[in-house]
Amino acid sequence: MLQLEIGHDMAALCADKAERTSDFSTEAARQFVLGWLRANGATRGETLTLEAKAAGHVPPDDRAFGAVFGVLSARKQIRQVGHCDRARGHGTAGGRIWALVEG
């Protein structure tokens, strides 16, 4: 449990730094992810990150997206519906597939 808490804390720090040092908005990125999932259905996290960046939500460090997914999950707006190999991790395990929580 401690590692999970540390992970959440580090994601928040990374997002805070991104907002202080660039024009990245964590909340705007969250809204983008929700809109993408609404329009396209369940999607791997890496794809969501790349699509958000293509739409202009570009933090200095992609780890800021941890706070995007973490908060949406904690708010029960999205949920993990599967696992996949990571596209950017050279095929390593650990990719997540996210979907909107209905209702």
ROFI-324193 format. One record per residue: residue number from 1; residue in one letter; chain; x, y, z of N, C-alpha, C in turn. Coordinates in pm, whole numbers, plus 50000, padded with zeros to 5 digits. Atoms other than C-alpha are relative to their C-alpha. Layout:
% residues N
   resi   resn   chain     nc1     nc2     nc3    cac1    cac2    cac3     cc1     cc2     cc3
    NUM      A       A       X       Y       Z       X       Y       Z       X       Y       Z
...
This chain:
% residues 103
   resi   resn   chain     nc1     nc2     nc3    cac1    cac2    cac3     cc1     cc2     cc3
      1      M       A   50082   49880   50000   50000   50000   50000   50086   50126   50000
      2      L       A   49913   49883   49992   50284   50238   50078   50050   50040   49862
      3      Q       A   49952   49967   50134   50418   50212   49721   49892   50069   49918
      4      L       A   50110   49937   50072   50075   50300   49584   49985   50146   50042
      5      E       A   50009   49862   49950   50058   50610   49805   50115   50084   49948
      6      I       A   49884   49928   50052   50409   50710   49701   49980   50030   49852
      7      G       A   50025   49979   50143   50311   50664   49336   49902   50113   49976
      8      H       A   50098   49892   50014   50007   50889   49377   50063   50135   50034
      9      D       A   49934   49875   49959   50217   51151   49557   50095   50049   49891
     10      M       A   49905   49962   50104   50484   51147   49286   49928   50048   49874
     11      A       A   50078   49955   50116   50222   51175   49010   49948   50141   50022
     12      A       A   50051   49866   49968   50071   51477   49184   50112   50104   49993
     13      L       A   49887   49906   50006   50413   51641   49222   50040   50027   49856
     14      C       A   49963   49983   50141   50491   51581   48854   49898   50089   49929
     15      A       A   50104   49917   50062   50157   51732   48748   50009   50144   50050
     16      D       A   49985   49864   49945   50205   52029   48982   50116   50073   49932
     17      K       A   49885   49938   50066   50548   52095   48831   49967   50034   49855
     18      A       A   50038   49973   50139   50407   52066   48479   49915   50125   49990
     19      E       A   50087   49881   50004   50143   52326   48560   50076   50128   50035
     20      R       A   49921   49882   49963   50399   52560   48718   50097   50042   49892
     21      T       A   49891   49971   50093   50657   52536   48440   49959   50002   49854
     22      S       A   50046   50000   50139   50442   52509   48128   49853   50039   49997
     23      D       A   50142   49967   50008   50093   52577   48000   49913   49874   50009
     24      F       A   50075   50125   49982   49986   52216   48075   49895   50017   50109
     25      S       A   50109   50000   49902   49651   52189   48254   49956   49857   50024
     26      T       A   50040   50136   49966   49589   51862   48434   49851   49982   49981
     27      E       A   50146   50012   50012   49215   51929   48447   49957   49999   49854
     28      A       A   50033   50001   50143   49200   52008   48074   50035   49865   49938
     29      A       A   49962   50133   50050   49385   51683   48002   49899   49895   50046
     30      R       A   50102   50094   49950   49134   51496   48222   49873   50011   49916
     31      Q       A   50121   49981   50081   48845   51647   48026   50020   49943   49860
     32      F       A   49971   50058   50131   49015   51546   47701   49983   49849   50005
     33      V       A   50008   50146   49986   49049   51185   47822   49854   49956   50009
     34      L       A   50141   50036   49988   48683   51173   47924   49928   50012   49865
     35      G       A   50062   49981   50131   48576   51312   47586   50043   49893   49901
     36      W       A   49949   50103   50091   48799   51068   47398   49932   49866   50029
     37      L       A   50063   50127   49965   48662   50770   47589   49852   49999   49966
     38      R       A   50142   49989   50035   48306   50892   47537   49980   49977   49850
     39      A       A   50012   50009   50146   48363   50914   47161   50053   49870   49942
     40      N       A   49930   50113   50061   48586   50611   47109   49994   49869   50078
     41      G       A   50006   50123   49920   48523   50361   47388   50134   49968   50065
     42      A       A   49882   50043   49926   48782   50167   47585   50127   50016   49916
     43      T       A   49876   49966   50071   49136   50271   47494   50119   49978   50092
     44      R       A   49878   50017   49919   49487   50186   47608   50051   50136   50047
     45      G       A   49951   49877   49940   49643   50446   47834   50103   50072   49915
     46      E       A   49898   49936   50084   49937   50505   47604   49937   50074   49881
     47      T       A   50069   49934   50111   49702   50588   47317   49934   50128   50048
     48      L       A   50062   49880   49944   49509   50829   47538   50103   50110   50022
     49      T       A   49893   49902   49976   49834   51000   47636   50046   50062   49868
     50      L       A   49953   49949   50129   49951   51031   47275   49894   50088   49933
     51      E       A   50107   49920   50060   49612   51160   47157   49984   50134   50074
     52      A       A   50007   49875   49922   49601   51415   47441   50113   50093   49961
     53      K       A   49886   49917   50039   49948   51536   47347   49978   50058   49859
     54      A       A   50026   49952   50137   49847   51560   46978   49897   50112   50001
     55      A       A   50102   49896   49989   49553   51776   47089   50050   50122   50077
     56      G       A   49941   49882   49937   49790   52015   47268   50021   49991   50150
     57      H       A   49981   50019   49856   49798   51876   47623   50137   49935   50022
     58      V       A   49863   50051   50000   50176   51845   47642   50075   50046   50125
     59      P       A   49920   49965   49882   50346   51836   47982   50149   49984   49967
     60      P       A   49856   50017   50022   50725   51864   48004   50044   49854   50022
     61      D       A   49968   50139   49967   50725   51504   48136   49869   49921   49995
     62      D       A   50122   50079   50016   50469   51242   48033   49951   49937   50129
     63      R       A   50045   50057   49873   50461   51112   48389   49893   50085   50066
     64      A       A   50109   49916   49947   50227   51405   48463   49864   49938   49968
     65      F       A   50126   50065   50032   49959   51192   48298   49959   49898   50107
     66      G       A   50037   50087   49888   49972   50966   48604   49892   50065   50086
     67      A       A   50101   49927   49922   49773   51234   48787   49871   50015   49922
     68      V       A   50121   49994   50081   49530   51255   48498   49919   49873   50020
     69      F       A   50069   50128   49987   49443   50885   48508   49968   49968   50146
     70      G       A   50021   50032   49859   49482   50851   48885   49880   50071   50059
     71      V       A   50113   49924   49945   49234   51126   48969   49869   49956   49934
     72      L       A   50122   50046   50066   48981   51015   48706   49956   49865   50056
     73      S       A   50031   50130   49941   49001   50664   48848   49948   50015   50143
     74      A       A   50043   49978   49861   48972   50784   49209   49861   50063   50006
     75      R       A   50133   49938   50007   48670   50993   49111   49895   49904   49944
     76      K       A   50086   50102   50060   48524   50676   48956   49934   50049   49871
     77      Q       A   50047   49957   50131   48489   50847   48619   50051   49907   49891
     78      I       A   49947   50101   50090   48707   50588   48445   50036   49879   50083
     79      R       A   49956   50120   49931   48798   50232   48529   50086   49917   49905
     80      Q       A   49916   50088   50079   49057   49986   48414   49918   49878   49959
     81      V       A   50079   50113   50049   48894   49722   48194   50087   49890   49941
     82      G       A   49912   50103   50053   49200   49529   48083   50146   50041   50009
     83      H       A   49855   49980   50006   49573   49495   48047   50046   49978   49857
     84      C       A   49944   50020   50133   49786   49511   47736   50151   50017   50008
     85      D       A   49858   49972   50009   50148   49507   47634   50016   50148   49969
     86      R       A   49975   49858   50022   50297   49854   47631   50058   50021   49861
     87      A       A   49948   49966   50132   50353   50003   47287   50133   50073   50013
     88      R       A   49879   49919   49984   50617   50248   47412   50099   49936   50096
     89      G       A   49911   50068   49908   50768   50006   47662   50065   49878   49936
     90      H       A   49938   50109   50076   50908   49778   47390   49930   49868   50026
     91      G       A   50078   50122   49986   50627   49528   47439   49994   49943   50140
     92      T       A   50005   50050   49863   50665   49496   47815   49856   50004   50051
     93      A       A   50134   50003   49939   50361   49417   48028   49978   50128   50080
     94      G       A   50029   49887   49913   50187   49681   48233   49913   50106   49939
     95      G       A   50090   49904   50060   49974   49869   47984   49859   49981   50054
     96      R       A   50137   50006   49950   49622   49952   48101   49904   50046   49893
     97      I       A   50108   49958   50089   49303   49979   47903   49894   50063   50089
     98      W       A   50093   49920   49919   49064   50245   48035   49868   50015   49927
     99      A       A   50134   49975   50055   48690   50296   47986   49926   50094   50095
    100      L       A   50085   49917   49917   48430   50540   48111   49920   49914   50097
    101      V       A   50092   50065   49908   48232   50442   48417   49861   50050   49962
    102      E       A   50136   49963   50042   47869   50439   48307   49916   50038   50121
    103      G       A   50094   49962   49895   47601   50612   48512   50046   50107   50081
